Amino acid sequence: MSPVIHQAVQAGLITAEAQVQDIPAVLRYRRDDPLAVRVCFPPRASLVGSDVAWVFARDLLAAGLEAPTGDGDVHVRPFGAGATVMEFHAAVGTAMVRMESADLRRFLQRSYVLVPAGNEHLELDVDADLAALLREA
């Protein structure tokens, strides 16, 4: 099994006018970064005109499917029947994106096959990460 999961999904960017603009997105999970998930958006979903990637806790995504959660730059909450909204807070503004909850659950299930919940610590290589940090210093 590949140490990386990529899953393309259709997202809806909720505009200031309460319109929903369909945009593609890619969910990513890597075995060597077992606590995090990434959501990547194309340039047209960005205020600065370049690709945008948000990285946040896998646990945040899982919890946000059931109840509102998040107190930092990323908030996740259920939205109506079968949808989930992610809010991404940055200095330039806030983006709200709607995704199908089933797509997010499928992605999480695939990530749990790669690294089961609660076993993330077994995939971390703290010594190598520390050595890399010291080399960069």
Steps between C-alpha positions, in 0.01 A plus 500: 500500500627847410612715794294788356125531442363746244127541454346747257174652619258762380474794738277803510662834580239710681534859380426823687172518305400157639551342157676166467777475242599142412874439524709185493701411808740223596517341843843361593630285782857378545621218721813699589282789631237286676328769704420733210276520196535744213233662287633648177312748282579636151602863435147615415396424860766735634501874563866509392464294182715201594445148626390488862560215743370487854648255751316408817443213741335184375315488834356847429352379173354188663348693790362770270291245315300449820497843669645849455868504592814706460630804679792597278538567130280206399145433617291201386129438554209297364280694259153372427439149378816344364730801481788637705632856501863590555597855588856606426609819680798695366629857529345585160155365592292193564402235247204272555492174306226238492577133430297183499533327839505160328812601305671612821403180683632288212829693510530456876428126473778465243737691730409271792594198290839659440548614863233394750369766737704491820806352325632824350789507748632175352559675167684804637878511471581763761877440483513556123278808524718648774817428301349675196410804708850520643655476151283793387596716799 
